[in-house]
Amino acid sequence: MSLPHWSYVAMLAFCLAGTLPLVPAFRLTVLRQPVRLLLTVAIAGTPFLVWDLYATHAGHWWFDEGQTLPWRVAGLPLEEIAFFIVIPLVAVLTYEAVKVARRRGVAR
């Protein structure tokens, strides 16, 4: 595996690295409510995952094997499945941080 195979993983890691510091910075409690968070991520990600499965199997789009890791689940790169977990998580953390910042008067 060459470095470009890690491109998608690097993008997901970059998203997490930029967002996870919001948890201690704003004292977010989202991660202390795992069931609620899991439910939110599942509700947000599942329809898109189903859509992704359909579109790739129908040939509407594909994933460059040179830009993804070789492991696949139902034809999707493992990173694509992780995308539907990471991006909703990042969105929830960002939303919660903005709520706290607005309450504190930091973001107006």
C-alpha positions in Angstrom: 0.0 0.0 0.0 1.3 3.4 -1.0 0.8 6.7 0.7 -2.1 7.7 -1.7 -4.1 4.7 -0.4 -4.3 6.5 3.0 -5.8 9.7 1.5 -9.4 9.1 2.6 -8.2 7.9 6.1 -6.1 11.1 6.4 -9.1 13.3 5.5 -11.2 11.6 8.2 -8.4 11.9 10.7 -8.0 15.6 9.8 -11.8 16.1 10.5 -11.5 14.4 13.9 -8.3 16.2 14.8 -9.9 19.6 14.1 -13.1 18.8 16.0 -12.2 16.6 19.0 -10.4 19.5 20.8 -13.8 21.2 21.0 -14.9 18.6 23.6 -12.5 19.8 26.4 -12.4 23.4 25.1 -16.1 23.8 25.5 -16.7 21.1 28.1 -19.0 19.3 25.8 -20.9 16.3 27.3 -21.9 14.7 24.0 -19.4 11.9 24.4 -20.7 11.1 27.8 -24.1 10.2 26.2 -23.0 7.3 24.0 -26.5 5.9 23.3 -27.9 9.3 22.3 -24.8 10.0 20.1 -24.9 6.5 18.5 -28.6 7.0 17.7 -28.0 10.4 16.2 -25.1 9.2 14.1 -27.1 6.1 12.9 -30.1 8.3 12.0 -28.0 10.7 10.1 -25.7 8.2 8.4 -27.9 5.2 7.6 -29.9 6.8 4.7 -26.7 8.0 3.1 -25.0 4.6 3.5 -28.0 2.9 1.8 -27.9 5.5 -1.0 -24.2 5.0 -1.4 -24.6 1.2 -1.6 -27.3 1.5 -4.2 -25.4 4.1 -6.3 -22.1 2.1 -6.3 -23.8 -1.2 -7.1 -25.8 0.5 -9.9 -22.5 1.9 -11.3 -23.5 5.6 -10.8 -20.1 6.2 -9.0 -17.1 4.3 -7.8 -14.1 4.7 -5.5 -10.6 5.0 -6.8 -8.7 2.0 -5.6 -5.5 4.1 -5.7 -7.0 6.5 -3.1 -8.6 4.0 -0.7 -7.4 1.1 1.4 -8.0 -2.4 -0.1 -10.6 -3.5 2.5 -14.2 -3.5 1.4 -17.6 -4.1 3.1 -20.5 -4.8 0.7 -18.3 -3.3 -2.0 -17.7 0.0 -0.2 -14.2 1.0 1.1 -13.9 0.7 4.8 -13.2 4.4 4.9 -16.5 5.2 3.2 -18.4 3.4 6.0 -16.2 5.3 8.5 -17.2 8.5 6.7 -20.8 8.0 7.7 -19.8 7.7 11.3 -17.1 10.4 11.5 -18.9 13.2 9.6 -22.1 13.1 11.7 -20.0 12.9 14.8 -18.0 16.0 13.7 -21.3 17.8 12.9 -22.8 17.0 16.3 -19.6 18.2 18.1 -19.4 21.4 16.1 -23.1 22.1 16.6 -22.8 21.6 20.4 -19.7 23.8 20.5 -21.5 26.6 18.7 -24.4 26.3 21.1 -22.1 26.6 24.1 -20.1 29.5 22.5 -23.3 31.4 21.7 -24.6 30.9 25.3 -21.3 32.3 26.6 -21.5 35.2 24.2 -18.3 34.1 22.4 -20.0 33.7 19.0 -22.5 36.4 18.0 
